[in-house]
Amino acid sequence: MSSSTINQLTGSEQESIFEFKVYRKRWLLLFIFSCYSLLNSFQWIQYSIIENIVSKYYNVESMAIDWTSMIFMVVFVPLIFPAMNFLDKKGLRWSIILGTCGTAAGACIKIASVHPDLFWVTFVGQTLVAMSQVFMLSVPPTLAAIWFGAKEVSTACSIAVFGNMFGIAMGFLVPPLLVKNHDNTDDIGSELSIMFYYTAGFSTAVFLAAVFFFQDRPPTPPSAQQAQQKENASRNADGFVNLVKRLFGNRSFVLVLLAFSINQGVTNSVSTLLNQLLLTYFEGGEEFAGIVGLVSITSGMVGGVLLGVLQDRSHRFKQITLAAFTMSLVGMSTFTLALELKSSVAIYITVAILGCFLGGYMPIAYDFAAELTYPEPEGMTAGILILPAQISGALFTLGYGEMLRSVGPLWANVTLCCTLLVGSVIHVVIRPDLRRQAVCRASVQDSIPSYNAT
């Protein structure tokens, strides 16, 4: 085959000629990461969803319980840069091992916190788990790009985020089922202890699985894009500051970052304060709040995977992310109306719509950002994307909580609707410069034939 003919090949045609190999082990690694993500995110929400019970047991204010969730956002800010550098220098394997180790250690510390005077111990354990999430949130696009083929990247990224969302779903469902609002605090302590033991056991098992099975990267690149990424590795050796300058010089990436920050701000504030929000309308509705949270996150998992598959098939990144954001606005608006009507059926339906698109937006935004910033490292791009989102998550949660207490849930929810409208407008003006997809249509670089043709 002549070089001029090769130069005209698409990425998928190149992959049929050159040995870009995918390995079955990629699914095992994706499963281990998803379990790590699940157990870390489960612990994020496990106190907030039973806020009134935990507050009663430890005899602390509700704001202290809010901080068990917000600490995840706060510690992210100073730790994400070291974590991104660690991921870039040491690779996936050691990042996952360190993250699973911290998650398991934090869960084990909580076992020793079951006493009304030991809230500080449980908060120490929660803080360690929160610190471990910095090795988790920027991994999905990196894991997907390094191990999965060109037609699987968005889907794999969505599945990786699926674990995070499933963990939040379990965080909404399990604590209200295990820990009841007993008059006797000893009974509450016994049920908290059961929850902590199970969490520590599963977290330790995942840590051991990461140690024995997790691998950094495959022997052979899975796609032309990843082979090209290796060729461009020297581009990223000129320092972190220059990388950040390039990212913030990319107008489309900055717009995605702003929209993503709004999405995460709304997601984190509603998730953290869902118990307080619903108890305003439904007295004694702890279990109802847990089920509503489960419906929201479960629909988000389904939405994330479906949107990821659609994105893989169509490559219409801007259109899909815009549609997801617009439908999030529709979901939040109708959810607000359903709350005012105090209709449990309407709440289930509307929160399913909200969760499907609000939660489903995260993985497709990851992949859209990777497209816009290629060939920058996916982990670095995701880390920069998440940093302001975590800050906005903490600020939104504080502001939303204050509005719930001062002006009531209606105006608090209307404010969130307005911010989602702003995010939708931001997506309209994004220019979809899909650089990673362009590699599929570009000519084969001189280094590509080093992966011998069959």
Solvent accessible surface area in square Angstrom, and as a share of the most:
residue,aa,sasa,rsa
1,M,152,0.68
2,S,62,0.40
3,S,82,0.53
4,S,68,0.44
5,T,61,0.35
6,I,35,0.18
7,N,67,0.34
8,Q,147,0.65
9,L,23,0.12
10,T,56,0.32
11,G,0,0.00
12,S,54,0.35
13,E,80,0.36
14,Q,4,0.02
15,E,45,0.20
16,S,90,0.58
17,I,44,0.22
18,F,13,0.05
19,E,80,0.36
20,F,20,0.08
21,K,109,0.46
22,V,57,0.33
23,Y,46,0.17
24,R,219,0.80
25,K,72,0.31
26,R,24,0.09
27,W,114,0.40
28,L,74,0.37
29,L,0,0.00
30,L,4,0.02
31,F,134,0.56
32,I,6,0.03
33,F,1,0.01
34,S,17,0.11
35,C,30,0.18
36,Y,2,0.01
37,S,1,0.01
38,L,39,0.20
39,L,18,0.09
40,N,1,0.00
41,S,4,0.03
42,F,16,0.07
43,Q,0,0.00
44,W,17,0.06
45,I,0,0.00
46,Q,1,0.00
47,Y,0,0.00
48,S,2,0.01
49,I,1,0.01
50,I,0,0.00
51,E,15,0.07
52,N,40,0.21
53,I,4,0.02
54,V,0,0.00
55,S,19,0.12
56,K,84,0.36
57,Y,9,0.03
58,Y,7,0.02
59,N,135,0.69
60,V,38,0.22
61,E,136,0.61
62,S,39,0.25
63,M,71,0.32
64,A,27,0.21
65,I,0,0.00
66,D,5,0.02
67,W,86,0.30
68,T,0,0.00
69,S,0,0.00
70,M,1,0.01
71,I,18,0.09
72,F,6,0.03
73,M,3,0.01
74,V,60,0.35
75,V,18,0.10
76,F,0,0.00
77,V,50,0.28
78,P,88,0.55
79,L,50,0.25
80,I,0,0.00
81,F,77,0.32
82,P,77,0.48
83,A,6,0.05
84,M,2,0.01
85,N,73,0.37
86,F,57,0.24
87,L,18,0.09
88,D,66,0.34
89,K,141,0.60
90,K,118,0.50
91,G,14,0.14
92,L,2,0.01
93,R,67,0.24
94,W,132,0.46
95,S,1,0.01
96,I,0,0.00
97,I,16,0.08
98,L,82,0.41
99,G,0,0.00
100,T,2,0.01
101,C,52,0.31
102,G,11,0.10
103,T,3,0.02
104,A,8,0.06
105,A,38,0.29
106,G,0,0.00
107,A,1,0.01
108,C,59,0.36
109,I,57,0.29
110,K,1,0.01
111,I,44,0.22
112,A,70,0.54
113,S,0,0.00
114,V,42,0.24
115,H,90,0.40
116,P,50,0.31
117,D,109,0.56
118,L,50,0.25
119,F,31,0.13
120,W,163,0.57
121,V,19,0.11
122,T,0,0.00
123,F,54,0.22
124,V,73,0.42
125,G,0,0.00
126,Q,0,0.00
127,T,30,0.18
128,L,52,0.26
129,V,0,0.00
130,A,0,0.00
131,M,77,0.34
132,S,5,0.03
133,Q,8,0.04
134,V,4,0.02
135,F,33,0.14
136,M,4,0.02
137,L,15,0.08
138,S,3,0.02
139,V,1,0.01
140,P,5,0.03
141,P,2,0.02
142,T,11,0.07
143,L,0,0.00
144,A,1,0.01
145,A,5,0.04
146,I,14,0.07
147,W,3,0.01
148,F,0,0.00
149,G,8,0.07
150,A,17,0.13
151,K,133,0.56
152,E,47,0.21
153,V,13,0.08
154,S,4,0.03
155,T,26,0.15
156,A,1,0.01
157,C,0,0.00
158,S,2,0.02
159,I,49,0.25
160,A,1,0.01
161,V,2,0.01
162,F,73,0.30
163,G,2,0.02
164,N,18,0.09
165,M,9,0.04
166,F,69,0.29
167,G,0,0.00
168,I,15,0.08
169,A,0,0.00
170,M,40,0.18
171,G,0,0.00
172,F,3,0.01
173,L,43,0.21
174,V,40,0.23
175,P,0,0.00
176,P,5,0.03
177,L,97,0.48
178,L,61,0.31
179,V,1,0.00
180,K,71,0.30
181,N,77,0.40
182,H,55,0.24
183,D,137,0.71
184,N,79,0.41
185,T,47,0.28
186,D,101,0.53
187,D,61,0.32
188,I,0,0.00
189,G,4,0.04
190,S,67,0.43
191,E,35,0.16
192,L,0,0.00
193,S,25,0.16
194,I,82,0.42
195,M,3,0.01
196,F,2,0.01
197,Y,131,0.50
198,Y,134,0.51
199,T,8,0.05
200,A,5,0.04
201,G,44,0.42
202,F,122,0.51
203,S,2,0.02
204,T,52,0.30
205,A,56,0.44
206,V,18,0.10
207,F,48,0.20
208,L,86,0.43
209,A,28,0.22
210,A,0,0.00
211,V,46,0.27
212,F,151,0.63
213,F,106,0.44
214,F,4,0.02
215,Q,59,0.26
216,D,48,0.25
217,R,100,0.36
218,P,11,0.07
219,P,105,0.66
220,T,28,0.16
221,P,7,0.04
222,P,2,0.01
223,S,3,0.02
224,A,2,0.02
225,Q,11,0.05
226,Q,10,0.04
227,A,2,0.01
228,Q,26,0.12
229,Q,20,0.09
230,K,95,0.40
231,E,86,0.39
232,N,37,0.19
233,A,59,0.46
234,S,91,0.59
235,R,94,0.34
236,N,32,0.16
237,A,86,0.66
238,D,73,0.38
239,G,36,0.35
240,F,70,0.29
241,V,98,0.56
242,N,60,0.31
243,L,6,0.03
244,V,34,0.20
245,K,134,0.57
246,R,65,0.24
247,L,1,0.01
248,F,99,0.41
249,G,66,0.64
250,N,20,0.11
251,R,148,0.54
252,S,9,0.06
253,F,0,0.00
254,V,39,0.22
255,L,25,0.12
256,V,0,0.00
257,L,11,0.05
258,L,83,0.41
259,A,0,0.00
260,F,1,0.00
261,S,13,0.08
262,I,24,0.12
263,N,1,0.00
264,Q,18,0.08
265,G,0,0.00
266,V,0,0.00
267,T,24,0.14
268,N,13,0.07
269,S,0,0.00
270,V,15,0.09
271,S,11,0.07
272,T,2,0.01
273,L,1,0.01
274,L,6,0.03
275,N,1,0.00
276,Q,34,0.15
277,L,1,0.00
278,L,0,0.00
279,L,46,0.23
280,T,83,0.48
281,Y,27,0.10
282,F,45,0.19
283,E,174,0.78
284,G,57,0.55
285,G,8,0.08
286,E,27,0.12
287,E,81,0.37
288,F,33,0.14
289,A,0,0.00
290,G,2,0.02
291,I,74,0.37
292,V,0,0.00
293,G,0,0.00
294,L,38,0.19
295,V,42,0.24
296,S,21,0.14
297,I,12,0.06
298,T,55,0.32
299,S,19,0.12
300,G,0,0.00
301,M,8,0.04
302,V,79,0.45
303,G,1,0.01
304,G,2,0.02
305,V,39,0.22
306,L,110,0.55
307,L,20,0.10
308,G,0,0.00
309,V,48,0.28
310,L,90,0.45
311,Q,0,0.00
312,D,9,0.05
313,R,166,0.61
314,S,41,0.26
315,H,67,0.30
316,R,143,0.52
317,F,4,0.02
318,K,42,0.18
319,Q,93,0.42
320,I,12,0.06
321,T,0,0.00
322,L,47,0.23
323,A,52,0.40
324,A,0,0.00
325,F,1,0.00
326,T,54,0.31
327,M,68,0.30
328,S,1,0.01
329,L,35,0.17
330,V,62,0.36
331,G,0,0.00
332,M,0,0.00
333,S,48,0.31
334,T,49,0.28
335,F,0,0.00
336,T,10,0.06
337,L,109,0.54
338,A,3,0.02
339,L,0,0.00
340,E,73,0.33
341,L,116,0.58
342,K,117,0.50
343,S,38,0.25
344,S,48,0.31
345,V,100,0.58
346,A,28,0.22
347,I,0,0.00
348,Y,69,0.26
349,I,103,0.52
350,T,14,0.08
351,V,4,0.02
352,A,32,0.25
353,I,56,0.28
354,L,3,0.02
355,G,4,0.03
356,C,30,0.18
357,F,44,0.19
358,L,9,0.05
359,G,13,0.13
360,G,0,0.00
361,Y,0,0.00
362,M,22,0.10
363,P,2,0.01
364,I,1,0.00
365,A,0,0.00
366,Y,4,0.02
367,D,2,0.01
368,F,0,0.00
369,A,1,0.00
370,A,4,0.03
371,E,0,0.00
372,L,1,0.01
373,T,2,0.01
374,Y,13,0.05
375,P,21,0.13
376,E,8,0.03
377,P,24,0.15
378,E,12,0.06
379,G,4,0.04
380,M,11,0.05
381,T,2,0.01
382,A,2,0.02
383,G,0,0.00
384,I,4,0.02
385,L,0,0.00
386,I,4,0.02
387,L,25,0.12
388,P,35,0.22
389,A,0,0.00
390,Q,11,0.05
391,I,70,0.35
392,S,15,0.10
393,G,0,0.00
394,A,12,0.09
395,L,113,0.56
396,F,47,0.20
397,T,3,0.02
398,L,67,0.33
399,G,35,0.34
400,Y,6,0.02
401,G,2,0.02
402,E,96,0.43
403,M,55,0.25
404,L,25,0.13
405,R,118,0.43
406,S,73,0.47
407,V,82,0.47
408,G,18,0.18
409,P,20,0.12
410,L,71,0.35
411,W,150,0.52
412,A,0,0.00
413,N,0,0.00
414,V,52,0.30
415,T,55,0.32
416,L,7,0.04
417,C,17,0.10
418,C,72,0.43
419,T,32,0.19
420,L,0,0.00
421,L,96,0.48
422,V,79,0.46
423,G,0,0.00
424,S,9,0.06
425,V,86,0.50
426,I,24,0.12
427,H,0,0.00
428,V,84,0.48
429,V,74,0.43
430,I,2,0.01
431,R,160,0.58
432,P,62,0.39
433,D,45,0.23
434,L,34,0.17
435,R,91,0.33
436,R,11,0.04
437,Q,18,0.08
438,A,44,0.34
439,V,25,0.15
440,C,19,0.11
441,R,154,0.56
442,A,41,0.32
443,S,49,0.32
444,V,19,0.11
445,Q,76,0.34
446,D,142,0.73
447,S,29,0.19
448,I,5,0.02
449,P,68,0.42
450,S,78,0.50
451,Y,48,0.18
452,N,104,0.53
453,A,59,0.46
454,T,138,0.80
